[in-house]
Amino acid sequence: MNFDEMLRAYQLTTRTLIAVFEKGDAITLRFDLYNDDDPVRCQEGMAYLLDVTVQRKQFRIDVGTTKLLHETFSGDILRAEPVDGVLCLVADCSFYVTKEREVIEITLTGNMVEIKEHPPAKYV
């Protein structure tokens, strides 16, 4: 899926980045799609997760720390702008263990991502 299609389908500026995973040559960003204004993804107590995967060479952190890749956090997406095959994501992150806050800027290149929307599931 290209960046424009993903942003239209999932409206990431109203969502939360909750994890970043590294596996082999892939980086996966996990978003919580829950939103009161979304008629499909608004039921309390339910998890609505979206994984966005790119190749490592398509991912970089331009502003902020790489601890994003290793700590438990949540990041409110403040901006998601695609320009010429590059997607800039700006997130206001709260790190749970260290109790720090930091604005992170992530850049995805290549204009294509792999998307996996998980079926809704009750929080444990």
Buried (B, 14 or more C-beta within 10 A) or exposed (E): BBBEEBBEEBBBBBBBBBBBEEEEEBBBBBBBBBBEEBEEBEEEEEBBBBBBBBBEEBBEBEEBBEBBEEBEBBBBBEEBEBEEEBBBBBBBBBBEEEEEEBEBBBBBBBBBBEEEBEEBEEEE
